[in-house]
Amino acid sequence: MIKGILIDFGGTIDSNGIHWFDQFRDAYALVADVPEPLLWDAYVHTERTLGRNPIIGPDYTFCKTLQTKIALQTEYLQSNGVTITAQDTILDTCYNKVIKHISTVSKPVLERIHLPMVLVTNFYGNMHTVLQEFSLDHLFKDVIESAVVGVRKPDPQIFRLGVKALGLEPSETVMIGDSLEKDILPAQSIGCQTVWLQGKSRSEVPCTPDLTVTSLAEIIL
């Protein structure tokens, strides 16, 4: 019997299964013709840079976080011969999609769940600010954030911390996430049940979730 929920943020709550590279790619396409392999390199470079360096402050909103990412991406593109002059358009496009996803899908789904929830996320130390930004902070019993606890997915330990925060046994919890590799497989390895939000998979691994959905709106708990 499910008594508590672990849930991912990036790619799950903020985009309902759409990978963030795809979000950026579609936004960049509005302002420039950037070769997809080069944009992918810029995306990966930015994520690694932010993961290794305390650039994002705890008071950064999601909007400011996106702005920082886009600045790093365009700096990388510039160093590889591609100039982007419409960063605001890219930012507005991405941020408005997030607002729409959260307000029309994620928040209504989370608000109707009456089990305790813990957020388990690879983020930059500003998740509490982000949750307040989207009026989601009251919905979670706790937040297990990689930059705060010092453990990143797919390390199973970050899921053990989430289960501990719920005060339950792993078998009494379900992990909801968009990545088989980073969410579903490691959560299963410690005994959690799993719900996979299936989007456009990237670098995924063979894995069988307990339930597969294509939108958070399909989840009834």
C-alpha positions as CSV (number, residue, x, y, z in Angstrom):
1,M,0.0,0.0,0.0
2,I,1.4,3.4,-1.0
3,K,1.7,5.8,2.0
4,G,4.0,8.4,0.6
5,I,5.4,9.9,-2.6
6,L,8.8,10.8,-3.9
7,I,8.8,13.1,-7.0
8,D,11.3,14.7,-9.3
9,F,11.2,18.4,-10.3
10,G,13.2,19.0,-13.5
11,G,11.5,17.4,-16.5
12,T,8.6,16.2,-14.3
13,I,6.9,19.0,-12.5
14,D,8.3,21.8,-14.6
15,S,7.8,20.3,-18.0
16,N,5.4,17.3,-17.8
17,G,7.9,14.9,-19.4
18,I,9.6,17.2,-21.9
19,H,13.3,17.0,-21.7
20,W,14.9,20.4,-21.1
21,F,17.2,20.1,-24.1
22,D,14.1,19.9,-26.2
23,Q,12.7,23.0,-24.5
24,F,15.9,25.0,-25.2
25,R,16.2,23.6,-28.8
26,D,12.7,24.8,-29.7
27,A,13.3,28.2,-28.2
28,Y,16.6,28.7,-29.9
29,A,15.0,27.8,-33.2
30,L,12.9,30.9,-33.0
31,V,15.9,33.2,-33.1
32,A,18.8,31.4,-34.8
33,D,19.9,28.4,-36.8
34,V,22.0,26.5,-34.3
35,P,23.3,23.0,-35.3
36,E,21.7,20.5,-32.9
37,P,25.0,18.7,-31.9
38,L,26.5,22.1,-31.0
39,L,23.5,23.1,-29.0
40,W,23.6,19.8,-27.2
41,D,27.3,20.4,-26.3
42,A,26.3,23.9,-25.0
43,Y,23.6,22.3,-22.9
44,V,25.8,19.7,-21.4
45,H,28.6,22.2,-20.8
46,T,26.2,24.4,-18.9
47,E,24.8,21.7,-16.8
48,R,28.3,20.5,-15.8
49,T,29.4,24.0,-15.1
50,L,26.5,24.6,-12.8
51,G,26.9,21.3,-11.1
52,R,30.6,21.9,-10.3
53,N,30.4,25.6,-9.4
54,P,28.2,27.5,-6.9
55,I,26.9,30.0,-9.5
56,I,23.2,29.7,-8.7
57,G,22.4,31.4,-5.4
58,P,19.8,30.1,-3.0
59,D,17.6,33.2,-3.7
60,Y,17.6,32.6,-7.5
61,T,14.1,32.1,-8.9
62,F,13.5,29.6,-11.7
63,C,13.4,32.5,-14.1
64,K,16.8,33.8,-13.0
65,T,18.1,30.2,-13.1
66,L,17.0,29.9,-16.7
67,Q,18.5,33.3,-17.5
68,T,21.8,32.1,-16.1
69,K,21.7,28.9,-18.1
70,I,21.0,30.7,-21.3
71,A,23.8,33.1,-20.7
72,L,26.2,30.2,-20.2
73,Q,24.9,28.4,-23.3
74,T,25.2,31.4,-25.5
75,E,28.7,32.1,-24.2
76,Y,29.6,28.6,-25.2
77,L,28.0,29.0,-28.6
78,Q,29.8,32.3,-29.1
79,S,33.1,30.6,-28.4
80,N,32.2,28.2,-31.2
81,G,31.3,30.8,-33.8
82,V,27.5,31.2,-33.2
83,T,26.2,34.5,-31.9
84,I,22.9,34.7,-30.2
85,T,21.5,38.2,-29.7
86,A,17.9,37.4,-28.6
87,Q,18.4,35.8,-25.2
88,D,15.3,37.5,-23.8
89,T,13.2,35.7,-26.4
90,I,14.7,32.4,-25.5
91,L,14.1,33.1,-21.8
92,D,10.5,34.2,-22.2
93,T,9.7,31.2,-24.4
94,C,11.1,28.7,-22.0
95,Y,9.7,30.4,-18.8
96,N,6.2,30.9,-20.2
97,K,6.1,27.1,-21.0
98,V,7.0,26.3,-17.5
99,I,4.3,28.6,-16.1
100,K,1.8,26.9,-18.3
101,H,2.9,23.4,-17.5
102,I,2.8,24.0,-13.8
103,S,-0.4,26.0,-13.6
104,T,-2.5,23.7,-15.9
105,V,-1.1,20.3,-15.2
106,S,1.4,19.8,-12.3
107,K,-0.1,22.0,-9.6
108,P,-3.7,20.7,-10.0
109,V,-2.3,17.1,-9.9
110,L,-0.2,17.7,-6.8
111,E,-3.0,19.6,-5.0
112,R,-5.3,16.6,-5.3
113,I,-2.8,14.1,-3.9
114,H,-3.5,13.6,-0.2
115,L,-0.4,11.6,0.7
116,P,2.8,13.1,2.1
117,M,5.2,14.1,-0.7
118,V,8.9,14.7,-0.7
119,L,10.7,16.3,-3.6
120,V,13.9,14.5,-4.7
121,T,15.8,16.6,-7.2
122,N,19.2,17.3,-8.8
123,F,19.1,21.1,-8.3
124,Y,21.3,24.0,-7.4
125,G,20.4,24.9,-3.8
126,N,17.5,27.2,-4.7
127,M,14.6,24.8,-4.8
128,H,12.8,26.3,-1.9
129,T,12.9,29.7,-3.7
130,V,11.6,28.0,-6.8
131,L,8.8,26.3,-5.0
132,Q,7.7,29.6,-3.5
133,E,7.9,31.2,-6.9
134,F,5.3,28.8,-8.3
135,S,3.3,28.6,-5.0
136,L,4.1,24.9,-4.6
137,D,6.1,25.0,-1.3
138,H,3.1,24.1,0.9
139,L,2.6,20.8,-0.9
140,F,5.9,19.0,0.2
141,K,6.8,17.5,3.5
142,D,10.5,18.0,2.7
143,V,12.9,18.7,-0.2
144,I,15.9,16.5,-0.8
145,E,18.1,18.6,-3.2
146,S,21.4,17.4,-4.5
147,A,23.3,20.6,-4.0
148,V,22.2,20.6,-0.3
149,V,22.6,17.0,0.6
150,G,25.8,16.4,-1.4
151,V,24.4,13.4,-3.3
152,R,23.2,13.4,-6.9
153,K,20.9,11.1,-8.9
154,P,21.3,8.4,-9.9
155,D,23.0,7.6,-6.6
156,P,20.4,5.5,-4.7
157,Q,21.4,7.3,-1.5
158,I,19.4,10.4,-2.4
159,F,16.3,8.3,-2.7
160,R,17.0,6.7,0.7
161,L,17.1,10.2,2.1
162,G,13.7,10.9,0.6
163,V,12.2,7.7,2.0
164,K,13.7,8.6,5.4
165,A,12.1,12.1,5.2
166,L,8.8,10.4,4.7
167,G,9.3,8.2,7.7
168,L,8.3,5.1,5.7
169,E,9.7,1.9,4.3
170,P,10.7,2.0,0.6
171,S,8.0,-0.5,-0.3
172,E,5.4,2.0,1.1
173,T,6.5,4.8,-1.3
174,V,6.3,5.5,-5.0
175,M,8.9,7.5,-7.0
176,I,7.5,9.6,-9.9
177,G,10.0,10.9,-12.4
178,D,10.8,11.3,-16.1
179,S,14.1,9.5,-16.3
180,L,14.5,5.8,-16.2
181,E,18.2,6.1,-15.6
182,K,18.1,8.8,-12.9
183,D,14.7,8.3,-11.2
184,I,13.2,4.9,-11.8
185,L,16.0,2.4,-11.8
186,P,17.8,3.8,-8.6
187,A,14.5,4.1,-6.8
188,Q,13.6,0.5,-7.7
189,S,17.0,-0.6,-6.5
190,I,16.1,0.4,-2.9
191,G,12.6,-1.1,-3.0
192,C,10.4,1.8,-4.0
193,Q,7.5,1.4,-6.4
194,T,7.8,3.6,-9.5
195,V,5.8,5.7,-12.0
196,W,7.6,6.8,-15.1
197,L,6.5,9.9,-16.9
198,Q,7.4,8.9,-20.4
199,G,8.7,11.7,-22.6
200,K,11.4,11.8,-25.3
201,S,14.0,9.6,-23.7
202,R,17.7,10.4,-23.8
203,S,20.5,8.0,-22.7
204,E,18.0,5.7,-21.0
205,V,18.5,2.2,-19.7
206,P,16.5,-1.0,-19.8
207,C,14.0,-0.8,-17.0
208,T,10.4,-1.8,-16.2
209,P,8.5,0.8,-14.1
210,D,5.4,-0.3,-12.1
211,L,3.4,2.2,-14.1
212,T,4.1,4.3,-17.2
213,V,2.2,7.5,-18.0
214,T,2.5,10.2,-20.6
215,S,1.3,13.1,-18.5
216,L,1.1,13.8,-14.7
217,A,-2.6,14.3,-15.3
218,E,-2.9,10.5,-15.6
219,I,-1.7,9.9,-12.1
220,I,-4.3,9.1,-9.4
221,L,-3.0,8.6,-5.9
